[in-house]
Amino acid sequence: MSPRPLLLSMGEPAGICSEITLAAWQARRLEHLPVFALVGDPRLLSATSDVPIVEISSPAEAAGVFDVALPVLPVSGTVRAGPGSPDRRDAPLVIESIERAVAACMSGEASGIVTNPINKALLYDVGFRHPGHTEFIAELSGAELPVMMIAGPSLRVVPATIHLPLSAVPAALSTDGLVAVGRIVLNALKRDFGCQPPRVAFAGLNPHAGEGGALGPEDGAIIRPAVEQLRGEGHDVVGPLPADTMFHASARARYDAAICMYHDQALVPVKTLDFDLGVNVTLGLPIVRTSPDHGTAFDIAGKGIARADSLIQAIRLAGEIAERRATA
């Protein structure tokens, strides 16, 4: 049987998505990448590169052509955007690409989805009602609690809250919520990353993890009870730890993932350590989903300088997770 391919969504056509997808295919042998196909407009790719493109009618056909050409499942229309110049008429095609890739994963035709970056503002103009990719894919796949992880070669982090102002973070944290996130992270580390047993560290919210309550009550009142509950369930969990001392090399060796309390507490260390190699992984889904950890990069689109490192890592990681799930 042919291996089930990964499917890449087309992402924002005016950004660097086509460039990095083509570059990833060109690097397929050097990087030992699994078979993948793009759900997108093959005419856009043919117009911007001399990479061979083959249109396919189903994911099952991807493996047969992947060695000699980039397989593309065509979307139902033609992209109108130019490099750096998005066109709102392309928004339905961007959404269609995601929907078709998720549907193929849910039906078992594809082994996972790797999402290219989107321009959310453009999608909002045509009625897209989700905060982003993650929530949309969670709804399409029936997931109740999707959890974002940024995984790099040096560090894996999970922000317990994501796009909130700092002033709103304490009220958004709860012991039950942290326990739920912790369980999802622990399960994913074991199933998808092969960590046996998985080890998780919780960062504190306040400086010095609250300094015994002197610098804030949340660490003792919210985070510590979550850690104790998970430890009571038999998990290897520590915290809350002072965030300023938990990301150096010897500290990182003691855990497999860090659950952080807010966006920058998680993303600053991982982007400092692994800026070009970080991968966005959505945990808690019934399907495999990864994404490069960067945006559409309109400012460099079409200039031939976009780096495909993060997309390549996202494809590789999605393939590894899919293989582990298939053999579990």
Secondary structure, 3 states (H helix, E strand, C coil): CCCCCEEEECCCCCCCHHHHHHHHHHCCCCCCCCCEEEEECHHHHHHHCCCCEEECCCHHHHHHHCCCCEEEEECCCCCCCECCECCHHHHHHHHHHHHHHHHHHHHCCCCEEECCCCCHHHHHCCCCCCCCHHHHHHHHHCCCCCEEEEECCCCEEEECCCCCCHHHHHHHCCHHHHHHHHHHHHHHHHHCCCCCCCEEEEECCCHHHHHHHCCCCHHHHHHHHHHHHHHHCCCEEEEEECHHHCCCHHHHCCCCEEEECCHHHHHHHHHHHHCCCCEEEEECCCCCEEEECCCCCHHHCCCCCCCCHHHHHHHHHHHHHHHHHHHC
